[in-house]
Amino acid sequence: MTSPKMLLDKHEIMPKKSLGQNFIHDPGVLEKIVTIAELMPTDTVVEIGPGTGALTEVLAGVAKQVIAIEIDQRLEPILRTRFARQKNVELVFGDILRTRMEQLVPYGDYVIVANLPYYITSAILRHVLETPRRASRLIMTVQLEVAARLVAKPGDMSLLSVSVQYYTKPRIAARLNRAVFYPRPEVDSAVVRLDAYDKSPVQVADDKLFFRIVRAGFAQKRKQLKNSLSADFPMPADVAMALIEAAGIDPRRRAETLTLDEWAALTRAYVPPKDEA
């Protein structure tokens, strides 16, 4: 396997900090990621950010099809040359945030594998989880701090952890040494696996309302729930108090302490005003 550094040097390409480019060069780590993904010969994989194609090559040796989407047009000559004879690799050059998943994978199940730029991890997760064509599982290399947020328990919850745990069952599958990347990042990393639910573990009639309430709760996370909901939903303080009590929650609680079940209870207890209904 040709190292990312050798390929980049050959093409006189410098990694861009603005794109959060840190390429995995350790063959053992690449194999570990594919093992964590538990890929089958019948699987379709969407790889976000193939870079120089090191992980793409390993994925293509296992999966039926790999659709690799890369935002950095400078890497196109490297990827085109590397996979010119690889019939099960499809290269797409564009921004994943501007790409609808149903356009990439019109039908059938698929798996997402990605080494995500740290600065845009949350946006990419929202994009791929909120699509109607959600992947059956996602295996992603992320900043260790972000990985901890994804698997957080009540007491340390965030808008990101609620969102991820609403759609998937997340776990930290491996921690990675900084030395396996080029260039070497300044933070620790982890591989997370997110297994998508067929149905969310909590049932609400309206996903949009659920997340509207959750966003309001976390908008001012240091405030007690009764104050954050009334300020950011918005609703009068007495209505916020009645809603929280109807859901069986202490209004003095803060957003990070609530479980998914409690957010769902708030959603079910909400009665829209007449002008909103």
C-alpha positions in Angstrom: 0.0 0.0 0.0 1.4 3.4 -1.0 1.3 5.8 2.0 -0.8 8.9 1.9 2.3 11.0 2.5 4.0 9.5 -0.6 1.0 10.1 -2.8 0.5 13.6 -1.6 4.2 14.5 -2.0 4.2 13.0 -5.5 1.3 15.2 -6.5 2.6 18.2 -4.6 -0.5 18.4 -2.4 -0.4 19.7 1.1 -3.1 18.6 3.6 -5.5 21.4 4.3 -6.2 22.4 7.9 -9.4 24.1 6.6 -10.7 20.7 5.6 -9.5 18.9 8.7 -7.4 16.5 6.7 -5.6 13.8 8.7 -5.1 10.7 6.7 -4.9 7.2 8.3 -1.7 5.5 7.1 -1.5 2.5 9.4 -2.6 -0.8 7.6 -3.5 -2.4 10.9 -5.9 0.4 11.8 -7.5 0.3 8.3 -8.1 -3.4 8.8 -9.5 -2.8 12.3 -12.0 -0.3 11.0 -13.2 -2.8 8.3 -13.4 -5.5 11.0 -15.5 -3.2 13.2 -17.8 -2.6 10.3 -18.5 -6.3 9.9 -18.8 -6.0 6.1 -20.3 -8.7 4.0 -19.6 -9.4 0.3 -23.1 -8.2 -0.5 -22.7 -4.8 1.3 -22.8 -1.4 -0.3 -20.5 1.1 1.5 -20.6 4.9 1.3 -17.2 6.2 2.3 -17.2 9.9 3.3 -13.8 11.5 2.7 -11.7 8.8 1.1 -8.7 11.0 0.9 -5.9 9.2 -1.0 -7.9 6.0 -1.0 -6.1 3.9 1.6 -9.3 2.8 3.4 -11.2 2.7 0.2 -8.8 0.0 -1.1 -9.4 -2.2 2.0 -13.2 -1.6 1.8 -13.3 -2.6 -1.9 -11.6 -5.8 -1.1 -14.5 -6.9 1.1 -17.7 -5.1 0.0 -19.7 -5.5 -3.1 -19.6 -1.8 -3.9 -17.9 1.3 -2.5 -19.2 4.8 -3.2 -16.6 7.2 -2.1 -17.5 10.9 -1.9 -14.6 13.4 -1.7 -14.9 17.2 -1.4 -11.2 18.0 -2.2 -10.9 18.2 -6.0 -7.1 18.2 -5.7 -7.3 14.5 -4.8 -9.2 13.5 -7.9 -6.1 12.5 -10.0 -4.8 10.2 -7.1 -8.2 8.5 -6.7 -8.9 8.2 -10.4 -5.5 6.6 -11.0 -5.7 4.3 -8.0 -9.1 2.9 -8.8 -9.1 3.0 -12.6 -9.4 -0.8 -12.8 -11.5 -1.2 -9.6 -15.0 -1.8 -11.0 -16.7 -1.9 -7.6 -15.5 1.6 -6.6 -17.5 4.6 -7.6 -15.9 8.0 -7.1 -18.0 11.1 -6.4 -16.5 14.5 -6.0 -18.6 16.9 -4.0 -19.8 18.0 -0.5 -21.6 15.3 1.5 -23.6 18.0 3.2 -25.0 19.1 -0.2 -25.6 15.5 -1.4 -28.9 13.6 -0.7 -28.3 10.1 0.4 -31.0 8.7 -1.8 -29.0 10.1 -4.8 -25.9 8.2 -3.7 -27.8 5.0 -2.8 -31.2 5.0 -4.5 -32.2 1.6 -3.2 -31.1 -1.2 -0.8 -29.3 -1.1 2.5 -25.9 0.5 2.9 -23.2 1.1 5.4 -21.4 4.4 6.1 -17.6 4.3 6.8 -15.8 7.6 7.3 -12.7 9.3 8.8 -14.5 12.5 9.6 -13.0 16.0 9.7 -13.3 17.0 13.4 -14.6 20.5 12.8 -17.7 19.2 10.9 -18.5 15.9 12.6 -21.8 17.1 14.1 -23.1 18.6 10.9 -22.3 15.4 8.9 -23.9 13.2 11.6 -27.1 15.3 11.5 -27.1 15.1 7.7 -26.8 11.3 7.4 -29.0 10.5 10.4 -31.9 12.7 9.5 -32.2 11.4 5.9 -35.1 9.1 5.0 -32.5 6.8 3.4 -30.5 6.1 6.6 -27.6 3.7 6.7 -28.0 0.5 8.6 -24.8 1.2 10.5 -22.2 3.9 10.6 -18.5 3.4 11.5 -16.7 6.7 11.9 -13.4 7.9 13.1 -14.0 11.0 15.2 -12.3 13.0 17.9 -12.2 11.1 21.2 -14.1 13.9 23.0 -16.9 13.7 20.4 -17.0 10.0 20.8 -17.5 10.4 24.5 -20.4 12.8 23.8 -22.1 10.3 21.4 -22.3 7.6 24.1 -23.0 10.0 27.1 -25.5 9.0 29.8 -28.0 11.3 31.5 -26.1 13.9 33.5 -23.8 14.6 30.6 -26.2 14.5 27.7 -26.0 17.1 24.9 -28.1 17.9 21.8 -25.7 15.7 19.8 -26.0 12.7 22.1 -29.8 12.9 22.2 -29.9 13.1 18.4 -27.5 10.2 17.9 -29.2 8.0 20.5 -32.6 8.7 19.1 -31.6 7.2 15.8 -28.9 4.7 16.7 -27.2 2.6 19.4 -23.6 4.1 19.6 -20.5 2.5 21.1 -16.8 3.3 21.1 -15.2 0.4 19.3 -11.5 1.5 19.4 -9.2 4.2 20.4 -6.5 5.4 18.0 -3.0 6.6 18.6 -2.3 10.0 17.1 0.7 8.4 15.3 -1.5 6.5 12.9 -2.5 9.7 11.1 -0.7 12.0 8.7 -0.4 14.7 9.5 -0.5 13.9 13.2 -3.5 15.5 14.9 -3.3 17.4 18.1 -6.2 15.5 19.7 -6.9 11.8 20.4 -9.3 9.9 18.2 -11.7 6.9 18.4 -13.6 4.7 16.1 -17.3 4.7 16.9 -20.0 2.3 15.6 -23.6 3.5 15.4 -26.2 0.8 14.7 -29.4 2.3 13.4 -32.7 1.4 14.9 -35.6 0.2 12.7 -37.7 2.3 15.1 -36.4 4.8 17.7 -36.3 3.4 21.3 -38.7 6.2 22.2 -42.0 6.7 20.4 -43.3 10.2 19.5 -45.9 11.2 16.9 -43.7 14.0 15.5 -39.9 13.8 15.2 -39.7 17.5 14.3 -41.6 18.5 17.5 -39.3 16.2 19.5 -36.2 17.9 18.3 -37.7 21.4 18.5 -38.3 20.8 22.2 -34.8 19.2 22.7 -33.1 22.1 20.9 -35.0 24.6 23.1 -34.0 22.7 26.2 -30.3 22.8 25.3 -30.3 26.3 24.0 -29.5 27.6 27.5 -28.3 24.4 29.1 -27.2 26.0 32.4 -30.8 27.2 33.0 -33.4 25.0 34.7 -35.7 23.3 32.2 -38.6 25.5 33.0 -36.6 28.6 32.1 -34.9 27.3 29.0 -38.2 26.0 27.5 -40.1 29.2 28.2 -37.2 31.3 26.7 -36.4 29.4 23.6 -39.4 27.4 22.5 -40.9 30.0 23.2 -43.9 29.6 25.6 -45.1 31.5 28.6 -43.5 30.4 31.9 -46.7 29.0 33.3 -47.3 26.9 30.2 -43.7 25.6 30.3 -44.2 24.7 34.0 -47.5 22.9 33.2 -45.9 21.0 30.3 -43.0 19.8 32.4 -45.2 18.7 35.3 -47.6 16.9 32.9 -44.6 14.9 31.7 -43.7 14.0 35.3 -40.4 15.9 35.4 -39.0 18.2 38.1 -39.0 21.6 36.4 -35.8 22.4 38.2 -33.9 19.8 36.2 -31.4 20.8 33.5 -31.4 19.5 30.0 -28.3 17.4 30.3 -29.9 15.2 33.0 -32.9 14.2 31.0 -33.3 10.7 29.4 -34.6 10.1 25.9 -37.8 8.8 27.5 -38.3 12.1 29.4 -37.8 14.1 26.2 -40.4 11.9 24.6 -42.7 12.4 27.5 -42.4 16.2 27.1 -43.2 15.8 23.4 -46.3 13.7 24.0 -47.5 16.2 26.7 -47.2 19.2 24.5 -50.4 20.7 23.4 -50.0 23.3 20.6 -51.7 26.7 20.9 -54.8 27.1 18.8 -53.0 29.3 16.3 -50.3 26.6 15.8 -52.5 23.5 15.7 
